[in-house]
Amino acid sequence: MAFTSGSAATPSVLLSALNTFLLANGWTKIRGDIDLNVASPKAARYWRVVVHETVSTNSSTRSLRKLNFRTTVGGANVSTVAANFTIDNLASGTAANLIAGSADVVSTSIGAQRAWKIQYDFGSPTIVRQIEMQSTTSTNLSPRAFIVQWSNDNET
């Protein structure tokens, strides 16, 4: 934990310290994890980020600079094969751009669901402990609302 004795300055500091401790020992987070099933750490073949409607605009365009998955907090990116990415409604950029963070990846015409899906297929169940997302240079198109999904059959 971030501290071993004394008192936390705020409830948020205490929760952050508990989350750090629990994640380091393979437990589900207390805050920020809506899946309350005792199934964490989660191992899944498919990991997906679903970016929802941007807050500042009614545009059907989304943009992201980097998306990396890590099996250890602060560790190396393990989503390094561009061919394993599936990016719905890709208008510009490539999966290689998402890996390197070298250029914006843009989606347009996202349809009625108002969501943009970016998925990585690990080929076998993999525990992801950290996801790094980097915002685009177009701040009004940057993700502000997103969810993380995982699946072993690419359906449920």
C-alpha angles and dihedrals in degrees: 000000000000090000133019103203142010127048133305117248092226138003087252092058090050093049091048091052092047091048091051091051095045095047091048088056098045101260131133116264119258094216126038098020115102095181104092096178115117092247103110136153085052119218115193138155096222123048120184138183115206113200114202133205112311114250100224099048140032089223120134088218123103129184134192132177104197139010118179130168120209132193092204128039107260091005132126125296110263096187095082103134109090092199090062092063122092113197116186119221095001111191100170140352129041140250087255087062090055091051095048099031087228101135141004117276109212133196126193136180094032093174134220096321089065092215136113118213125207114180136183124202111209092185092232135032110295130181110231112198099171138025121197117203123180121200123240125250088248098076095189089059097045119117113267099161122038142143133209119228132185133191141170096205099036089241112068 
